[in-house]
């Protein structure tokens, strides 16, 4: 299960979706909007997204995690304007044992930050805003522009 | 022979004052490198915003030597999801 959505995330439903009676573990990661960054008070964050490629890349990352560990992975990324405390990304991994569930969650969030075309603009208490720096995208085995 | 291509803008590029997409004149068999060069001209003094950007089709990142496919194009800045 992978999803890019403007709707509120439901991490509990995501955990249920990756659960199985054969599993002894479900690990989850929830990314949320924090109230401060680099010494500035944050009111909200806008998540911009190139949706067709983001959907495809989330699906690729899920597949890679499930090939690397014996896990069942679900991942959702929210887009649009989110207030402090709201969840922007939710990942769940169900598996026979905790080690691979934790490892898969960590892998998925790190790959999202590196590969999924999503951009964050922080909106500050002072009324201004700023797009955050990020990682340049690369086509596998080919140079970027 | 040249043709107009619409290229969508994302992230920080939307604050360049150019809207959510720009149109550029490109040769019929232009590469991604040529498209980025044309974008630099359109961005003018704000072309620094294009540093680290790549071009993409609907669901694939293009390398600089790739010929532009038909259909929608987007220019994507460095990413920071999560």
Backbone of each chain as ProteinMPNN parsed JSONL, in Angstrom:
{"seq_chain_A": "XXXXXXXXXXXXXXXXXXXXXXXXXXXXXXXXXXXXXXXXXXXXXXXXXXXXXXXXXXXXXXXXXXXXXXXXXXXXXXXXXXXXXXXXXXXXXXXXXXXXXXXXXXXXXXXXXXXXXXXXXXXXXXXXXXXXXXXXXXXXXXXXX", "coords_chain_A": {"N_chain_A": [[0.848, -1.197, 0.0], [0.779, 2.056, -1.031], [0.648, 5.622, -0.987], [-0.09, 8.921, -2.06], [-1.396, 11.788, -0.758], [-3.918, 14.33, -0.133], [-5.337, 14.177, 2.087], [-5.878, 13.692, 5.664], [-3.521, 11.643, 7.369], [-3.639, 8.175, 8.373], [-2.171, 6.462, 10.543], [-2.701, 4.216, 12.171], [-4.447, 2.67, 10.654], [-2.736, 2.067, 8.586], [-0.859, 0.461, 9.891], [-2.499, -1.687, 10.53], [-2.964, -2.607, 7.968], [-0.56, -3.782, 7.213], [-0.274, -5.827, 8.919], [-0.236, -9.231, 10.096], [-1.303, -12.503, 11.096], [0.905, -14.112, 11.059], [2.978, -12.481, 11.683], [5.32, -11.196, 14.081], [5.885, -8.674, 14.712], [5.227, -5.195, 14.302], [6.474, -2.321, 13.068], [6.539, 1.245, 13.136], [6.848, 4.465, 11.567], [6.359, 7.88, 11.982], [6.346, 10.925, 10.502], [6.277, 14.296, 11.515], [5.088, 17.724, 11.547], [7.212, 20.092, 12.874], [7.566, 22.568, 15.526], [9.639, 24.364, 15.587], [12.509, 25.39, 13.696], [15.853, 25.556, 12.92], [16.137, 27.599, 14.764], [13.895, 29.167, 14.359], [10.444, 30.016, 14.73], [7.94, 27.909, 13.655], [4.925, 27.94, 11.887], [3.462, 26.444, 10.052], [3.764, 23.991, 7.407], [4.091, 23.779, 3.931], [3.649, 21.202, 1.659], [4.821, 20.523, -1.414], [4.455, 18.688, -4.479], [5.459, 16.515, -7.107], [3.331, 14.653, -8.393], [2.859, 12.248, -10.129], [5.423, 11.047, -10.455], [6.193, 10.846, -7.797], [4.37, 8.977, -6.755], [5.142, 6.718, -8.203], [7.778, 6.418, -7.346], [7.521, 6.0, -4.579], [6.286, 3.505, -4.653], [8.33, 2.004, -5.79], [10.258, 2.145, -3.771], [8.991, 0.843, -1.661], [8.828, -1.744, -2.795], [11.56, -2.331, -3.002], [12.304, -2.424, -0.295], [10.809, -4.6, 0.537], [11.995, -6.6, -0.889], [14.456, -6.645, 0.239], [14.191, -7.241, 2.95], [12.282, -9.629, 4.902], [9.473, -8.424, 4.934], [6.329, -6.658, 5.164], [5.309, -3.775, 3.722], [3.854, -0.548, 4.218], [3.188, 2.739, 3.054], [2.597, 6.222, 3.283], [2.339, 9.525, 2.021], [1.646, 12.812, 2.865], [0.37, 15.756, 1.245], [0.18, 19.335, 0.595], [-0.919, 22.069, 2.75], [0.191, 21.86, 6.048], [-0.367, 21.968, 9.536], [1.504, 22.622, 12.598], [2.476, 19.683, 14.277], [0.889, 17.967, 12.796], [0.759, 14.944, 10.846], [3.035, 14.192, 8.294], [4.179, 12.129, 6.908], [3.779, 8.622, 6.893], [4.836, 5.438, 7.816], [4.737, 1.936, 7.812], [5.811, -1.268, 8.859], [5.415, -4.647, 8.748], [6.474, -7.724, 10.148], [8.154, -10.9, 10.748], [9.902, -10.61, 12.867], [11.34, -8.083, 15.068], [13.723, -6.764, 14.23], [14.008, -6.63, 11.396], [11.713, -5.202, 10.822], [12.119, -2.666, 12.029], [14.432, -1.953, 10.573], [13.467, -1.82, 7.953], [11.613, 0.293, 8.095], [13.347, 2.438, 8.655], [14.928, 2.414, 6.343], [13.007, 3.054, 4.376], [12.148, 5.711, 5.044], [14.548, 7.111, 4.798], [15.111, 6.761, 2.075], [12.9, 8.013, 0.947], [13.441, 10.688, 1.575], [15.569, 11.128, -0.069], [14.795, 10.507, -2.651], [12.093, 10.92, -3.442], [9.954, 13.116, -5.19], [9.207, 15.624, -3.486], [8.641, 18.721, -1.862], [9.374, 21.063, 0.723], [7.932, 23.917, 2.159], [8.514, 26.101, 4.678], [6.451, 27.956, 6.881], [6.698, 30.793, 8.737], [6.345, 32.19, 12.097], [6.751, 34.85, 11.935], [5.656, 35.592, 9.582], [6.879, 35.326, 7.125], [8.323, 32.979, 4.72], [10.055, 29.941, 3.663], [11.577, 27.849, 1.253], [12.886, 24.656, 1.848], [16.257, 23.392, 1.672], [17.508, 20.583, -0.249], [18.026, 17.216, -1.523], [19.6, 16.611, -4.596], [17.94, 15.207, -7.396], [18.543, 12.16, -9.168], [18.736, 10.354, -12.181], [18.891, 6.863, -12.165], [22.143, 5.61, -12.615], [22.717, 7.501, -14.523], [23.846, 10.795, -15.316], [22.699, 13.806, -13.68], [21.185, 16.887, -14.852]], "CA_chain_A": [[0.0, 0.0, 0.0], [1.476, 3.349, -1.07], [-0.353, 6.641, -1.297], [0.181, 10.35, -1.917], [-2.765, 12.24, -0.503], [-4.158, 15.611, 0.53], [-6.148, 13.877, 3.27], [-5.186, 13.371, 6.903], [-3.0, 10.272, 7.387], [-4.184, 7.287, 9.405], [-1.107, 5.478, 10.793], [-3.25, 2.979, 12.74], [-4.956, 1.87, 9.533], [-1.567, 1.587, 7.845], [-0.322, -0.665, 10.673], [-3.407, -2.832, 10.337], [-2.831, -3.097, 6.584], [0.662, -4.589, 7.045], [-0.263, -6.856, 9.969], [-0.626, -10.594, 9.737], [-1.124, -13.424, 12.23], [2.259, -14.702, 10.991], [3.967, -11.481, 12.1], [5.525, -10.957, 15.507], [6.276, -7.274, 14.904], [4.861, -4.107, 13.389], [7.163, -1.069, 13.418], [6.021, 2.371, 12.353], [7.498, 5.779, 11.657], [5.46, 8.977, 11.611], [7.001, 12.226, 10.437], [5.313, 15.354, 11.841], [5.55, 19.111, 11.395], [7.702, 20.582, 14.173], [7.246, 23.979, 15.775], [10.812, 25.22, 15.404], [13.549, 24.874, 12.809], [16.988, 26.48, 12.804], [15.923, 28.745, 15.643], [12.73, 29.967, 13.957], [9.144, 29.439, 15.058], [7.227, 27.461, 12.451], [3.458, 27.843, 12.042], [2.927, 25.405, 9.155], [4.639, 23.611, 6.294], [3.423, 23.369, 2.695], [4.335, 20.14, 0.929], [4.556, 20.5, -2.847], [4.761, 17.33, -4.941], [5.241, 16.095, -8.497], [2.601, 13.456, -7.951], [3.029, 10.978, -10.867], [6.719, 10.436, -10.147], [6.205, 10.516, -6.362], [3.659, 7.699, -6.585], [5.964, 5.639, -8.761], [8.979, 6.243, -6.522], [7.104, 5.356, -3.323], [6.051, 2.082, -4.939], [9.647, 1.372, -5.989], [10.93, 2.039, -2.469], [8.299, -0.252, -0.947], [9.269, -3.013, -3.389], [12.957, -2.569, -2.633], [12.34, -2.822, 1.121], [10.24, -5.951, 0.683], [12.967, -7.545, -1.443], [15.65, -6.652, 1.084], [13.849, -7.887, 4.217], [10.972, -10.314, 4.851], [8.535, -7.475, 5.548], [5.221, -6.13, 4.38], [5.462, -2.337, 3.973], [2.875, 0.438, 3.777], [3.734, 4.093, 3.193], [1.735, 7.309, 2.805], [2.891, 10.88, 2.155], [0.625, 13.839, 2.719], [0.788, 16.99, 0.58], [-0.659, 20.48, 0.942], [-0.454, 22.84, 3.917], [-0.011, 21.142, 7.306], [-0.032, 22.725, 10.746], [2.43, 21.988, 13.535], [1.967, 18.481, 14.928], [0.214, 17.056, 11.864], [1.639, 13.931, 10.243], [3.319, 14.388, 6.87], [4.516, 10.837, 6.309], [3.564, 7.468, 7.774], [5.414, 4.185, 7.288], [4.559, 0.784, 8.701], [6.421, -2.508, 8.36], [5.084, -5.844, 9.516], [7.433, -8.799, 9.863], [8.216, -11.945, 11.757], [10.711, -10.175, 14.014], [11.447, -6.624, 15.137], [14.918, -6.174, 13.6], [13.752, -6.274, 9.989], [10.659, -4.185, 10.774], [12.792, -1.383, 12.282], [15.354, -1.658, 9.466], [12.684, -1.442, 6.768], [11.084, 1.656, 8.318], [14.466, 3.374, 8.509], [15.281, 2.437, 4.922], [11.976, 3.74, 3.587], [12.155, 7.167, 5.264], [15.777, 7.689, 4.229], [14.973, 6.772, 0.609], [11.923, 9.067, 0.617], [14.101, 11.997, 1.647], [16.575, 11.212, -1.125], [14.33, 10.151, -4.009], [10.692, 11.22, -3.792], [9.853, 14.545, -5.522], [8.381, 16.404, -2.558], [9.377, 19.903, -1.399], [8.758, 21.66, 1.907], [8.074, 25.344, 2.417], [8.133, 26.431, 6.048], [5.807, 29.251, 7.095], [7.166, 31.196, 10.065], [5.481, 33.046, 12.917], [6.995, 36.23, 11.512], [4.875, 35.865, 8.37], [7.605, 34.962, 5.903], [8.451, 31.542, 4.498], [11.291, 29.543, 2.974], [11.697, 26.474, 0.774], [14.055, 24.017, 2.444], [17.22, 22.771, 0.759], [17.297, 19.138, -0.294], [18.931, 16.35, -2.277], [19.358, 16.629, -6.041], [17.486, 13.931, -7.946], [19.374, 11.584, -10.229], [18.253, 9.142, -12.835], [19.861, 5.825, -11.848], [23.255, 5.32, -13.522], [22.942, 8.571, -15.499], [24.089, 12.066, -14.657], [21.638, 14.803, -13.737], [21.514, 18.019, -15.72]], "C_chain_A": [[0.886, 1.251, 0.0], [0.481, 4.405, -1.517], [0.254, 8.035, -1.141], [-1.177, 11.009, -1.819], [-2.807, 13.627, 0.127], [-4.921, 15.402, 1.839], [-5.269, 13.57, 4.485], [-4.727, 11.902, 6.877], [-3.603, 9.478, 8.539], [-3.162, 6.182, 9.686], [-1.644, 4.164, 11.363], [-3.781, 2.065, 11.638], [-3.804, 1.285, 8.717], [-0.946, 0.386, 8.568], [-1.202, -1.901, 10.513], [-3.197, -3.463, 8.961], [-1.604, -3.98, 6.397], [0.744, -5.71, 8.079], [-0.713, -8.196, 9.417], [-0.486, -11.472, 10.973], [0.261, -14.081, 12.231], [3.332, -13.753, 11.5], [4.075, -11.396, 13.618], [5.852, -9.512, 15.781], [5.616, -6.383, 13.869], [5.582, -2.869, 13.896], [6.575, 0.049, 12.562], [6.892, 3.599, 12.564], [6.494, 6.819, 11.193], [6.265, 10.266, 11.64], [5.958, 13.311, 10.658], [5.939, 16.734, 11.643], [5.964, 19.636, 12.765], [7.538, 22.099, 14.264], [8.436, 24.923, 15.645], [11.762, 24.569, 14.407], [14.612, 25.948, 12.66], [16.725, 27.767, 13.587], [14.713, 29.604, 15.311], [11.442, 29.251, 14.333], [8.361, 29.15, 13.781], [5.736, 27.365, 12.762], [2.89, 26.675, 11.243], [3.983, 25.077, 8.1], [3.758, 23.234, 5.11], [4.288, 22.331, 1.993], [3.877, 20.19, -0.518], [5.037, 19.152, -3.38], [4.548, 17.202, -6.442], [4.636, 14.692, -8.411], [2.857, 12.194, -8.781], [4.334, 10.269, -10.527], [6.802, 10.05, -8.667], [5.511, 9.178, -6.109], [4.523, 6.532, -7.052], [7.161, 5.356, -7.86], [8.643, 5.613, -5.172], [6.892, 3.857, -3.536], [7.372, 1.342, -5.134], [10.341, 1.153, -4.641], [10.307, 0.914, -1.64], [8.776, -1.609, -1.466], [10.697, -3.346, -2.986], [13.066, -3.032, -1.182], [11.85, -4.259, 1.28], [11.132, -7.018, 0.044], [14.16, -7.723, -0.498], [15.409, -7.374, 2.412], [12.517, -8.619, 4.056], [9.916, -9.497, 5.58], [7.391, -7.179, 4.592], [5.13, -4.644, 4.727], [4.26, -1.555, 3.459], [3.458, 1.828, 3.989], [2.783, 5.109, 2.565], [2.46, 8.641, 3.0], [1.772, 11.886, 1.934], [1.207, 15.053, 2.006], [-0.219, 18.094, 0.896], [-0.106, 21.174, 2.175], [-0.827, 22.12, 5.214], [0.4, 22.029, 8.47], [0.927, 21.932, 11.631], [1.742, 20.797, 14.209], [1.28, 17.512, 13.984], [1.218, 16.127, 11.181], [1.791, 14.172, 8.743], [3.635, 13.075, 6.172], [4.285, 9.743, 7.343], [4.07, 6.221, 7.065], [5.126, 3.089, 8.298], [5.185, -0.436, 8.035], [6.056, -3.645, 9.294], [6.026, -6.965, 9.13], [7.415, -9.831, 10.983], [8.902, -11.491, 13.02], [11.003, -8.686, 13.916], [12.606, -6.04, 14.33], [14.63, -5.747, 12.164], [12.641, -5.224, 9.862], [11.259, -2.793, 11.004], [13.667, -0.988, 11.084], [14.589, -1.189, 8.229], [12.121, -0.033, 6.914], [12.177, 2.696, 8.101], [14.861, 3.526, 7.039], [14.279, 3.276, 4.133], [12.027, 5.246, 3.812], [13.414, 7.805, 4.68], [15.693, 7.767, 2.704], [13.958, 7.822, 0.158], [12.626, 10.415, 0.573], [15.065, 12.209, 0.486], [15.971, 11.15, -2.531], [12.941, 10.636, -4.394], [10.535, 12.727, -4.038], [8.794, 15.277, -4.696], [9.257, 17.534, -2.033], [8.603, 20.558, -0.267], [9.009, 23.168, 1.938], [7.592, 25.62, 3.826], [7.522, 27.825, 6.096], [6.072, 29.648, 8.54], [6.168, 32.116, 10.766], [5.621, 34.509, 12.518], [6.288, 36.582, 10.201], [5.576, 35.521, 7.076], [7.7, 33.439, 5.787], [9.697, 31.224, 3.698], [11.184, 28.092, 2.521], [12.973, 25.869, 1.346], [14.949, 23.4, 1.373], [17.023, 21.263, 0.777], [18.36, 18.413, -1.079], [18.579, 16.411, -3.761], [18.942, 15.24, -6.516], [18.444, 13.463, -9.04], [18.633, 10.436, -10.869], [19.299, 8.064, -12.574], [20.855, 5.602, -12.972], [23.444, 6.369, -14.608], [23.117, 9.868, -14.725], [22.864, 12.958, -14.709], [22.089, 15.944, -14.625], [22.519, 18.937, -15.065]], "O_chain_A": [[1.655, 1.469, 0.937], [-0.414, 4.134, -2.318], [1.014, 8.293, -0.208], [-2.025, 10.82, -2.691], [-1.878, 14.047, 0.817], [-5.124, 16.346, 2.603], [-4.09, 13.239, 4.357], [-5.461, 11.028, 6.418], [-4.022, 10.044, 9.549], [-3.269, 5.087, 9.133], [-1.096, 3.102, 11.068], [-3.592, 0.849, 11.678], [-3.884, 0.16, 8.222], [-0.553, -0.59, 7.93], [-0.704, -3.019, 10.377], [-3.245, -4.683, 8.806], [-1.596, -4.84, 5.516], [1.721, -6.458, 8.11], [-1.448, -8.287, 8.435], [0.371, -11.209, 11.817], [0.733, -14.548, 13.267], [4.47, -14.165, 11.726], [3.085, -11.506, 14.341], [6.076, -9.133, 16.931], [5.464, -6.763, 12.708], [5.338, -2.415, 15.014], [6.168, -0.168, 11.421], [7.569, 3.75, 13.581], [5.859, 6.666, 10.15], [6.8, 10.65, 12.68], [4.879, 13.267, 10.067], [7.16, 16.878, 11.582], [5.17, 19.628, 13.706], [7.395, 22.804, 13.264], [8.264, 26.141, 15.597], [11.811, 23.345, 14.291], [14.319, 27.094, 12.32], [17.046, 28.867, 13.136], [14.521, 30.659, 15.915], [11.362, 28.025, 14.263], [8.152, 30.029, 12.946], [5.337, 26.784, 13.772], [1.962, 25.999, 11.686], [4.964, 25.802, 7.934], [2.802, 22.471, 5.252], [5.48, 22.536, 1.763], [2.712, 19.939, -0.824], [5.932, 18.54, -2.796], [3.571, 17.72, -6.984], [5.348, 13.689, -8.363], [3.059, 11.134, -8.189], [4.36, 9.054, -10.334], [7.414, 9.038, -8.325], [6.004, 8.35, -5.343], [4.619, 5.501, -6.386], [7.518, 4.2, -7.636], [9.402, 4.782, -4.674], [7.275, 3.044, -2.696], [7.521, 0.199, -4.703], [10.937, 0.102, -4.405], [11.013, 0.134, -1.001], [9.088, -2.509, -0.685], [11.012, -4.492, -2.667], [13.84, -3.94, -0.879], [12.406, -5.035, 2.057], [11.041, -8.196, 0.389], [14.782, -8.784, -0.44], [16.305, -8.034, 2.938], [11.717, -8.278, 3.184], [9.515, -9.829, 6.695], [7.476, -7.417, 3.387], [4.901, -4.287, 5.882], [3.715, -1.861, 2.398], [4.143, 2.074, 4.982], [2.24, 4.896, 1.481], [3.115, 8.856, 4.02], [1.044, 11.819, 0.943], [2.395, 15.348, 2.142], [-1.315, 17.834, 1.393], [1.02, 20.914, 2.598], [-1.994, 21.81, 5.454], [1.393, 22.752, 8.394], [1.131, 20.734, 11.437], [0.595, 20.885, 14.648], [1.102, 16.344, 14.33], [2.376, 16.488, 10.97], [0.806, 14.334, 8.022], [3.385, 12.928, 4.975], [4.566, 9.926, 8.528], [3.78, 5.98, 5.893], [5.257, 3.297, 9.504], [5.101, -0.615, 6.82], [6.354, -3.604, 10.487], [6.347, -7.149, 7.956], [6.759, -9.661, 12.01], [8.546, -11.92, 14.118], [10.93, -8.094, 12.839], [12.488, -4.936, 13.798], [14.969, -4.633, 11.762], [12.628, -4.447, 8.907], [10.952, -1.852, 10.272], [13.645, 0.16, 10.64], [15.02, -0.263, 7.541], [12.147, 0.749, 5.964], [11.955, 3.712, 7.442], [15.097, 4.635, 6.561], [14.667, 4.111, 3.317], [11.955, 6.0, 2.841], [13.36, 8.907, 4.132], [16.158, 8.739, 2.109], [14.132, 8.447, -0.888], [12.429, 11.193, -0.36], [15.341, 13.346, 0.104], [16.55, 11.668, -3.485], [12.647, 10.749, -5.584], [10.935, 13.532, -3.196], [7.669, 15.51, -5.137], [10.449, 17.35, -1.788], [7.373, 20.613, -0.274], [10.137, 23.631, 1.769], [6.422, 25.408, 4.146], [8.002, 28.753, 5.445], [5.711, 28.918, 9.463], [5.293, 32.722, 10.148], [4.713, 35.31, 12.74], [6.32, 37.732, 9.762], [4.934, 35.431, 6.03], [7.215, 32.708, 6.651], [10.325, 32.115, 3.125], [10.765, 27.218, 3.279], [14.026, 26.508, 1.328], [14.483, 22.952, 0.325], [16.437, 20.723, 1.715], [19.461, 18.925, -1.28], [17.415, 16.28, -4.139], [19.51, 14.23, -6.099], [19.065, 14.267, -9.736], [17.981, 9.643, -10.189], [20.49, 8.323, -12.745], [20.475, 5.427, -14.129], [24.241, 6.167, -15.524], [22.6, 10.02, -13.618], [22.078, 12.891, -15.654], [23.227, 15.972, -15.093], [22.911, 19.944, -15.655]]}, "seq_chain_B": "XXXXXXXXXXXXXXXXXXXXXXXXXXXXXXXXXXXXXXXXXXXXXXXXXXXXXXXXXXXXXXXXXXXXXXXXXXXXXXXXXX", "coords_chain_B": {"N_chain_B": [[13.382, 23.646, -37.281], [11.307, 24.855, -34.742], [9.519, 24.368, -31.634], [6.951, 25.158, -29.239], [7.272, 24.291, -25.865], [5.684, 23.337, -22.925], [6.673, 23.646, -19.586], [6.386, 22.464, -16.381], [6.675, 23.93, -13.123], [8.154, 23.356, -9.926], [8.26, 23.314, -6.277], [10.758, 25.427, -4.936], [10.989, 26.788, -7.321], [8.559, 27.829, -7.927], [8.435, 30.217, -6.708], [9.642, 32.044, -8.274], [8.351, 33.96, -9.603], [7.223, 33.347, -12.008], [4.99, 31.905, -12.302], [3.203, 28.75, -12.391], [4.091, 27.262, -14.464], [6.152, 27.364, -17.424], [6.667, 28.426, -20.843], [8.788, 27.323, -23.41], [10.83, 27.83, -26.321], [11.899, 25.258, -28.378], [14.077, 23.138, -30.351], [12.83, 20.569, -32.577], [13.813, 17.968, -31.967], [14.904, 18.226, -29.386], [17.176, 17.962, -26.58], [17.23, 17.096, -23.041], [19.192, 18.641, -21.88], [19.306, 20.862, -23.585], [16.81, 21.9, -23.102], [17.026, 22.684, -20.434], [18.914, 24.659, -20.699], [17.452, 26.519, -22.15], [15.582, 27.106, -20.204], [17.191, 28.409, -18.347], [17.584, 30.829, -19.638], [14.982, 31.84, -19.612], [14.587, 32.142, -16.861], [16.475, 34.042, -16.248], [17.865, 36.498, -14.204], [17.246, 35.015, -12.018], [18.22, 32.513, -12.387], [19.849, 31.003, -10.771], [18.203, 29.533, -9.183], [17.781, 27.234, -10.572], [19.839, 25.558, -10.13], [21.035, 22.293, -9.598], [18.71, 21.144, -10.459], [16.534, 18.804, -12.187], [15.091, 17.487, -15.222], [11.881, 16.05, -15.824], [9.616, 13.575, -17.07], [6.203, 12.483, -17.099], [6.503, 10.305, -15.255], [9.199, 9.777, -14.969], [12.65, 10.484, -14.524], [14.739, 12.482, -16.549], [17.851, 12.04, -18.217], [20.641, 14.195, -19.05], [21.29, 13.898, -21.736], [19.11, 12.757, -22.897], [16.56, 12.66, -25.366], [13.821, 14.862, -25.552], [10.719, 13.566, -24.636], [7.369, 13.355, -26.009], [4.543, 15.009, -24.518], [3.759, 15.962, -21.052], [6.149, 18.004, -19.318], [8.376, 18.486, -16.55], [10.236, 20.502, -14.282], [12.427, 19.754, -11.722], [13.427, 20.642, -8.528], [16.095, 20.033, -6.055], [15.121, 17.546, -3.66], [13.105, 17.241, -0.626], [11.446, 15.563, 1.009], [9.256, 13.909, 3.406]], "CA_chain_B": [[11.996, 23.913, -36.873], [11.174, 24.839, -33.279], [8.151, 24.258, -31.129], [6.759, 25.574, -27.845], [7.042, 23.222, -24.895], [5.307, 23.799, -21.59], [7.409, 22.944, -18.527], [5.831, 22.776, -15.059], [7.652, 24.306, -12.095], [7.822, 22.828, -8.594], [9.051, 23.734, -5.124], [11.282, 26.8, -4.902], [10.852, 27.435, -8.638], [7.262, 28.509, -7.979], [8.596, 31.555, -6.141], [10.464, 32.842, -9.193], [7.498, 34.975, -10.226], [6.91, 32.911, -13.372], [3.79, 31.074, -12.257], [3.373, 27.316, -12.126], [4.66, 26.64, -15.663], [6.674, 28.309, -18.42], [6.775, 27.892, -22.203], [10.083, 27.597, -24.028], [10.995, 27.414, -27.715], [12.937, 24.237, -28.476], [14.086, 22.385, -31.612], [11.925, 19.421, -32.552], [14.433, 16.82, -31.297], [15.75, 18.803, -28.326], [17.522, 17.114, -25.436], [16.963, 17.692, -21.734], [20.206, 19.686, -21.662], [18.87, 22.053, -24.324], [15.638, 22.457, -22.405], [17.484, 23.377, -19.227], [19.567, 25.878, -21.159], [16.365, 27.463, -22.472], [14.994, 27.536, -18.927], [18.102, 29.394, -17.766], [17.296, 32.105, -20.289], [13.679, 32.307, -19.113], [14.72, 32.536, -15.448], [17.288, 35.261, -16.218], [18.632, 36.762, -12.976], [16.887, 34.014, -11.007], [18.605, 31.19, -12.887], [20.469, 30.232, -9.683], [17.194, 28.611, -8.64], [17.784, 25.991, -11.363], [20.999, 24.722, -9.769], [20.67, 20.987, -9.02], [17.402, 20.683, -10.944], [16.467, 17.829, -13.278], [13.822, 17.45, -15.957], [11.176, 14.769, -15.716], [8.339, 13.397, -17.77], [5.175, 12.149, -16.12], [6.929, 9.446, -14.154], [10.589, 9.371, -15.147], [13.661, 11.535, -14.593], [15.501, 12.436, -17.799], [19.257, 12.407, -18.165], [20.859, 15.389, -19.86], [21.389, 13.578, -23.167], [17.844, 12.19, -23.379], [15.688, 13.489, -26.202], [12.568, 15.12, -24.847], [9.556, 12.845, -25.152], [6.161, 14.187, -26.083], [3.794, 14.991, -23.269], [4.103, 16.959, -20.04], [7.505, 18.057, -18.763], [8.469, 19.202, -15.284], [11.602, 20.706, -13.79], [12.336, 19.382, -10.319], [14.569, 21.021, -7.681], [16.463, 19.032, -5.042], [13.928, 17.147, -2.904], [13.235, 17.163, 0.837], [10.191, 15.058, 1.543], [9.256, 13.265, 4.711]], "C_chain_B": [[11.896, 23.826, -35.35], [9.705, 24.731, -32.887], [8.102, 24.692, -29.669], [6.537, 24.343, -26.981], [6.718, 23.85, -23.555], [6.064, 22.959, -20.553], [6.866, 23.403, -17.17], [6.955, 23.041, -14.057], [7.195, 23.787, -10.734], [8.738, 23.414, -7.519], [9.486, 25.18, -5.225], [11.105, 27.534, -6.227], [9.532, 28.196, -8.765], [7.33, 29.906, -7.386], [9.431, 32.463, -7.033], [9.647, 33.94, -9.868], [7.095, 34.621, -11.643], [5.657, 32.049, -13.424], [4.123, 29.612, -12.007], [3.931, 26.57, -13.333], [5.177, 27.737, -16.586], [6.648, 27.618, -19.784], [8.126, 28.278, -22.776], [10.065, 27.124, -25.473], [12.149, 26.429, -27.804], [12.909, 23.601, -29.857], [13.246, 21.115, -31.473], [12.513, 18.234, -31.783], [15.349, 17.283, -30.173], [16.016, 17.781, -27.234], [17.142, 17.832, -24.134], [17.958, 18.809, -21.445], [19.798, 20.982, -22.361], [17.672, 22.721, -23.64], [16.067, 23.225, -21.16], [18.186, 24.681, -19.593], [18.524, 26.948, -21.495], [15.701, 27.973, -21.188], [15.876, 28.58, -18.245], [17.848, 30.772, -18.343], [15.985, 32.692, -19.747], [13.806, 32.825, -17.678], [15.592, 33.783, -15.283], [18.082, 35.398, -14.931], [18.326, 35.751, -11.874], [17.314, 32.596, -11.42], [19.349, 30.363, -11.838], [19.496, 29.22, -9.092], [17.215, 27.263, -9.361], [18.948, 25.07, -11.007], [20.518, 23.424, -9.116], [19.346, 20.439, -9.517], [17.553, 19.632, -12.051], [15.123, 17.969, -13.987], [13.199, 16.07, -15.823], [9.974, 14.775, -16.644], [7.309, 13.041, -16.705], [5.688, 11.315, -14.974], [8.378, 8.994, -14.266], [11.511, 10.586, -15.209], [14.461, 11.364, -15.886], [16.97, 12.723, -17.517], [19.5, 13.506, -19.191], [20.877, 15.099, -21.355], [20.097, 12.992, -23.738], [17.096, 13.175, -24.282], [14.356, 13.667, -25.482], [11.434, 14.31, -25.454], [8.392, 13.808, -25.321], [5.454, 14.118, -24.73], [4.334, 15.974, -22.254], [5.563, 16.839, -19.592], [7.462, 18.829, -17.457], [9.933, 19.391, -14.945], [11.546, 20.627, -12.267], [13.583, 19.808, -9.554], [14.982, 19.863, -6.773], [15.308, 18.795, -4.076], [14.178, 17.102, -1.403], [11.912, 16.709, 1.463], [10.341, 14.464, 2.932], [8.718, 14.156, 5.801]], "O_chain_B": [[12.341, 22.852, -34.743], [8.796, 24.965, -33.684], [9.099, 24.602, -28.953], [5.732, 23.47, -27.307], [7.393, 24.777, -23.107], [6.093, 21.731, -20.631], [6.889, 24.594, -16.857], [8.035, 22.455, -14.137], [6.002, 23.78, -10.429], [9.819, 23.93, -7.8], [8.689, 26.057, -5.558], [11.075, 28.764, -6.255], [9.398, 29.091, -9.6], [6.397, 30.694, -7.537], [9.877, 33.526, -6.601], [10.19, 34.754, -10.616], [6.67, 35.49, -12.404], [5.306, 31.523, -14.48], [5.185, 29.281, -11.48], [4.216, 25.376, -13.243], [4.714, 28.877, -16.544], [6.612, 26.39, -19.872], [8.56, 29.423, -22.645], [9.387, 26.157, -25.817], [13.257, 26.727, -27.356], [11.85, 23.523, -30.479], [12.991, 20.652, -30.361], [11.8, 17.568, -31.033], [16.46, 16.773, -30.031], [15.222, 16.874, -26.987], [16.784, 19.009, -24.135], [17.601, 19.815, -20.832], [19.93, 22.068, -21.796], [17.553, 23.946, -23.612], [15.531, 24.295, -20.869], [18.068, 25.681, -18.886], [18.692, 28.123, -21.169], [15.307, 29.137, -21.106], [15.372, 29.523, -17.636], [17.89, 31.77, -17.624], [15.897, 33.887, -19.464], [13.197, 33.835, -17.326], [15.464, 34.501, -14.292], [18.881, 34.524, -14.596], [19.074, 35.649, -10.901], [16.829, 31.608, -10.869], [19.471, 29.148, -11.992], [19.903, 28.183, -8.568], [16.727, 26.266, -8.831], [19.042, 23.95, -11.509], [19.7, 23.449, -8.197], [18.896, 19.389, -9.057], [18.564, 19.584, -12.752], [14.158, 18.495, -13.433], [13.895, 15.061, -15.721], [9.401, 15.818, -16.957], [7.54, 13.284, -15.521], [5.348, 11.583, -13.821], [8.75, 7.952, -13.727], [11.199, 11.586, -15.857], [14.813, 10.248, -16.268], [17.292, 13.559, -16.673], [18.684, 13.728, -20.086], [20.518, 15.961, -22.158], [20.007, 12.757, -24.944], [17.016, 14.368, -23.988], [13.834, 12.729, -24.878], [11.212, 14.364, -26.664], [8.429, 14.937, -24.833], [5.754, 13.254, -23.907], [5.256, 16.735, -22.548], [6.125, 15.748, -19.502], [6.625, 19.712, -17.272], [10.771, 18.551, -15.274], [10.759, 21.31, -11.612], [14.686, 19.382, -9.893], [14.305, 18.835, -6.723], [14.596, 19.732, -3.713], [15.315, 16.946, -0.959], [11.346, 17.383, 2.323], [11.409, 14.512, 3.543], [8.657, 13.746, 6.96]]}, "name": "protein", "num_of_chains": 2, "seq": "XXXXXXXXXXXXXXXXXXXXXXXXXXXXXXXXXXXXXXXXXXXXXXXXXXXXXXXXXXXXXXXXXXXXXXXXXXXXXXXXXXXXXXXXXXXXXXXXXXXXXXXXXXXXXXXXXXXXXXXXXXXXXXXXXXXXXXXXXXXXXXXXXXXXXXXXXXXXXXXXXXXXXXXXXXXXXXXXXXXXXXXXXXXXXXXXXXXXXXXXXXXXXXXXXXXXXXXXXXXXXXXXXXX"}
